[in-house]
Structures are given as C-alpha cells and as structure tokens.
C-alpha cells in the first residue's frame, strides 16, 4: 500500500513537472501550442458571464439586507406611533391595524426575495465553479497532448530511434489526444448552453423581483392612504374643537404672594432667595441713575474715622465702602474689606457676576477702578475656594 501511494505521488510530481516545462517552452515560443479559437471565444463569454453573476449575487444580497433593515425600521416607527397616539383620539384602532398590515407586507416582501430571487440566483451561480474546474482540466490535458506530440515529433526526426519506444510514445500521444478531445467537445457544448441560459434566468429572476416589488408598493400605498385618512380625521377634530379633552380644576389662589424673608432666620437657607436690591432682575450698569434702594447693611458708626483712619482693611476708601454690622476686619489678607457667607444660591446672569452656592465664603474687595461708581446693593468679591472674582448681590449673603 505504501509503495502504491509512493508510486502515484512520484508519477503526479513528474506529470506536473512535465506540464510546467511544456508551458514554459510554449510561452518562450520554443514549442508550438494547439489552439482553438472557437473555444477561446466560449471561454471569454464564460468569464464575462461569471463576473456578471457574481456582481448580481452581491447586489441582490445587499438589497435584501436593506429590505430587512427597512422592515425593522418600519416596525419600530409604527410601534412608536401606536404608542404615542392616544386612545381618546379618533382612529386609534385603525392606526394599530394598518401598522400590523404594513409589517406583514414588509415580511412578505423579504420572504419572496429570499425564496424566489436569492435561492435561484445561488443555484445559477453554483454552476460556475464546477465549469471552471472542467475548463482548467481541459487546459492541463491540452498541455499533456502537446507534450506527447512534441515527444513523438522528436523521435520521428531521429533516425536512430528505438522503435519500441517510438510506438509507445505514439500510443501515449493518441491517449492524451482522446482525453483532450473528449473534454474539449463537452465544453464546446456546455459553455454555449450555459451562456445562453443567462437570458432565461435573468428574465425569470427579474420578473419575480419586480412583481414582488409591484405588489408590495401597491399594497403599502393603500396602507399609507388609510393612515393619512386617520391623521386627517384627527386634524378635523382639532379644528372643530370636538376632540375629547381632560378637564382639570383651576388652581387655588395664593394668599401670601410676597412673604417676608429674613436673613437672620435659622431656616433662611431653605426659603426662596431674595431679589437683587437694585429693584430689578438685573443690576444697573454703566453708572445708571436709578433710584437707590435701601441698603442691606447698616454701617458701624457711618463714615466716622478713628485716629484719622477708616475702619477698613488695607487702603480701603471709607467714602465708597461701609462695613456692615457683624463684619470682622481683623487679621484679613491685604485688600480684603471683610468676609461674607452665602445664605442663598446665586446664578450669575452676566459675565462679570460671581456665581456661588449656599455656605460659600466670599472676600469682599474694592472695585478695580476706585473712580468707578459703586452699584447700590452689589459688592465686588472673590470666592474663598476658587479665587473667582466678580460682582454679587449683597442681600444673598451675610457678613461674618
């Protein structure tokens, strides 16, 4: 058994080597080659047909994947519309029914394309690999025949040839010729038949595809026409004012619209924040001459000075800044007038304003330009935690 396998392998290697040698000689022009122009034309048609079938197979499968993706997208859309379309609205039941019909149409189209278009296309394309194997085999047998023919020609031109070997070579040539001619004859019949089959296949396959699409679009047009009718009825109900609506009781009047908020209350941080003390939601800028509101802080001793100096830290100006009652000015960093603690959260409404949370500590400082008019009810400060600087309403804080 081992000897038989070894012998077969040796013969196979020798045959492949002989074919390679013969092909090299033919490519170099040192050996003639048997040609068949009619077969070459059949082969060219086969190659074109296979390329087209592969391309069609790829695009049909991609089309089917898109159909299934659209089926899923349509289903999700209809489910969403059914969910948001309220039960009291006219046509809610019809909307659900048409959504189900639409889903069935998509599923039917995908099924038809898969069974009646893609599967026949797979069968049609499966012919090409088998035919390709036969064409390749015919090419190998042609090389074998040419090699045996060249061997016989060389021995025939040799006057000192061995007649026994010559006769054997002629027999091998005849066997190779018969094998080649059988395959070549079969391919001369099969290749044109396969090439002609492309027309009938394309007609059948495309008729099925287009018919399925026609039915789908015709039926879906009816579904969407019904859905449009449902929405039109809803629009008419809205215009007429006959759409059922839920009635809600009117809210009770608020007895205390403007409650008094005291910063000194223990629960002041839980109450609503006060408004800015300039009397509007935004402060008066650029030296506006609005009426000055009541100040939030009462100065200690007004503008009086002790020993010729104001009660401010550093080089503060007593004519611009009043130290409120309860504020400590001892042991403060240079430039800090006093410190305050946020009693309410403040959301900055402008770029130069300071935003802070309840409980944050702010260092009150002078305005950058001492000549700039101080805005009533607003202070310039620096957050103790971040160093952020800006204006803030004084009545959102308390001195410490």
C-alpha positions, 0 to 999 in steps of 0.5 A: 500500500505504501509503495502504491501511494509512493508510486502515484505521488512520484508519477503526479510530481513528474506529470506536473513537472512535465506540464510546467516545462511544456508551458514554459517552452510554449510561452518562450515560443520554443514549442508550438501550442494547439489552439482553438479559437472557437473555444477561446471565444466560449471561454471569454463569454464564460468569464464575462458571464461569471463576473456578471453573476457574481456582481448580481449575487452581491447586489441582490444580497445587499438589497435584501439586507436593506429590505430587512433593515427597512422592515425593522425600521418600519416596525419600530416607527409604527410601534412608536406611533401606536404608542404615542397616539392616544386612545381618546383620539379618533382612529386609534384602532385603525392606526394599530391595524394598518401598522400590523398590515404594513409589517406583514407586507414588509415580511412578505416582501423579504420572504419572496426575495429570499425564496424566489430571487436569492435561492435561484440566483445561488443555484445559477451561480453554483454552476460556475465553479464546477465549469471552471474546474472542467475548463482548467482540466481541459487546459492541463490535458491540452498541455499533456497532448502537446507534450506527447506530440512534441515527444513523438515529433522528436523521435520521428526526426531521429533516425536512430530511434528505438522503435519500441519506444517510438510506438509507445510514445505514439500510443501515449500521444493518441491517449492524451489526444482522446482525453483532450478531445473528449473534454474539449467537445463537452465544453464546446457544448456546455459553455454555449448552453450555459451562456445562453441560459443567462437570458432565461434566468435573468428574465425569470429572476427579474420578473419575480423581483419586480412583481414582488416589488409591484405588489408590495408598493401597491399594497403599502400605498393603500396602507399609507392612504388609510393612515393619512385618512386617520391623521386627517380625521384627527386634524378635523377634530382639532379644528372643530374643537370636538376632540375629547379633552381632560378637564382639570380644576383651576388652581387655588389662589395664593394668599401670601404672594410676597412673604417676608424673608429674613436673613437672620432666620435659622431656616433662611437657607431653605426659603426662596432667595431674595431679589437683587436690591437694585429693584430689578432682575438685573443690576444697573450698569454703566453708572445708571441713575436709578433710584437707590434702594435701601441698603442691606447693611447698616454701617458701624458708626457711618463714615466716622474715622478713628485716629484719622483712619477708616475702619477698613482693611488695607487702603480701603476708601471709607467714602465708597465702602461701609462695613456692615454690622457683624463684619470682622476686619481683623487679621484679613489678607491685604485688600480684603474689606471683610468676609461674607457667607452665602445664605442663598444660591446665586446664578450669575446672569452676566459675565462679570457676576460671581456665581456661588452656592449656599455656605460659600465664603466670599472676600469682599474687595474694592472695585478695580477702578476706585473712580468707578461708581459703586452699584447700590446693593452689589459688592465686588468679591472673590470666592474663598475656594476658587479665587473667582472674582466678580460682582454679587448681590449683597442681600444673598449673603451675610457678613461674618 
